[in-house]
Amino acid sequence: MQSNLQRIDVKLLLDCPPDPDLDQFLVIFDRWRKADDHPADWVDLADYAHMPGGPGILIAGKRDTFSVNLNPPGLGLLTSVRSGLEGSLEDRFHEALRRAREFNAAVMAEPEFPAEFSVREGAWEIYVNDRLGFPNTDPTDRLVRPAVAAALGVAPGSLTRDPDSRNRLGYSAR
């Protein structure tokens, strides 16, 4: 099971005003897309900000996708890792978080990043985006939870899991 995990979504939640204007991210992501030396190998930019509770504005690459995401539980910076993960489950979650932190720091350092947005310290959402290989079941939770907790540096019991087996395996850390 663990040797196949390549799809991990990591979302850092942000605080922002109601109905935030995300147009600044189009400017940032357009500039990023034009850089031909980024390891994500950017290929596309999409604006879904008009969809309430949707994917927001995203930049897609061959390795990762990064977005300002509006899906529940709220606005955040979402890194979707799609390839290049190796090692143990813990190693893979560490790498996904490393990439997310790198993207988050880069976008927040951009001059167009909205000053009215702020990070909710320690507010993370992490999803395993592989329902077939990692179903949302108790046995999978027992395997994955310790790796997620170690990567985040929190106690496994502090993570909240959606128990609905119809949803993908995911954890909230606050």
Backbone hydrogen bonds, N-H to C=O, Kabsch-Sander energy under -0.5 kcal/mol:
donor,donor_aa,acceptor,acceptor_aa,energy
4,N,1,M,-1.5
5,L,2,Q,-0.8
8,I,6,Q,-0.8
8,I,81,V,-1.2
9,D,127,Y,-2.8
10,V,79,T,-2.9
11,K,125,E,-3.1
12,L,77,L,-2.2
13,L,11,K,-0.6
13,L,123,A,-2.5
14,L,75,L,-2.7
15,D,118,S,-3.5
22,L,20,P,-0.7
25,F,22,L,-1.8
26,L,22,L,-0.6
26,L,23,D,-0.9
27,V,23,D,-1.1
28,I,24,Q,-2.0
29,F,25,F,-3.0
30,D,26,L,-2.0
31,R,27,V,-1.8
32,W,28,I,-2.2
33,R,29,F,-2.7
34,K,30,D,-1.4
35,A,31,R,-0.6
35,A,32,W,-1.3
36,D,34,K,-0.6
38,H,35,A,-0.6
41,D,38,H,-1.8
43,V,60,A,-3.5
44,D,60,A,-1.8
46,A,58,L,-2.8
48,Y,46,A,-0.6
48,Y,56,G,-3.3
51,M,48,Y,-2.2
54,G,51,M,-1.6
56,G,48,Y,-0.6
57,I,68,V,-1.5
58,L,46,A,-2.4
59,I,66,F,-3.0
60,A,44,D,-2.6
61,G,64,D,-1.9
62,K,40,A,-1.1
62,K,41,D,-1.4
63,R,40,A,-1.7
64,D,40,A,-0.5
65,T,80,S,-1.9
66,F,59,I,-2.6
67,S,78,L,-2.3
68,V,57,I,-2.5
69,N,67,S,-0.8
69,N,76,G,-2.9
70,L,54,G,-2.1
71,N,54,G,-0.7
74,G,71,N,-2.0
76,G,69,N,-2.0
77,L,12,L,-2.4
78,L,67,S,-2.6
78,L,76,G,-0.7
79,T,10,V,-3.1
79,T,77,L,-0.5
80,S,65,T,-3.4
80,S,78,L,-0.5
81,V,8,I,-2.9
81,V,79,T,-0.7
82,R,63,R,-2.3
83,S,63,R,-0.9
92,R,88,S,-2.3
93,F,89,L,-2.4
94,H,90,E,-2.6
95,E,91,D,-2.4
96,A,92,R,-2.3
97,L,93,F,-2.5
98,R,94,H,-2.4
99,R,95,E,-2.6
100,A,96,A,-2.3
101,R,97,L,-2.9
102,E,98,R,-2.2
103,F,99,R,-2.7
104,N,100,A,-3.0
105,A,101,R,-2.6
106,A,102,E,-2.2
107,V,103,F,-2.7
108,M,104,N,-2.4
109,A,105,A,-1.3
110,E,106,A,-0.5
110,E,107,V,-1.0
113,F,110,E,-1.6
117,F,114,P,-1.7
118,S,15,D,-2.4
120,R,13,L,-2.4
121,E,119,V,-1.1
123,A,120,R,-2.4
124,W,122,G,-1.0
124,W,173,A,-2.1
125,E,11,K,-2.3
126,I,171,Y,-2.6
127,Y,9,D,-2.6
128,V,169,L,-2.9
129,N,7,R,-2.4
129,N,127,Y,-0.8
130,D,128,V,-1.1
134,F,130,D,-2.4
137,T,135,P,-2.1
141,D,137,T,-2.4
142,R,138,D,-2.4
143,L,139,P,-1.2
144,V,140,T,-2.8
145,R,141,D,-2.7
147,A,144,V,-0.7
148,V,144,V,-2.2
149,A,145,R,-2.8
150,A,146,P,-2.3
151,A,147,A,-2.1
152,L,148,V,-2.2
153,G,149,A,-1.5
154,V,149,A,-2.3
158,S,155,A,-2.1
159,L,156,P,-1.4
160,T,172,S,-2.4
162,D,170,G,-0.9
165,S,163,P,-0.7
167,N,164,D,-2.0
169,L,134,F,-0.6
171,Y,126,I,-3.0
172,S,160,T,-2.4
173,A,124,W,-2.7
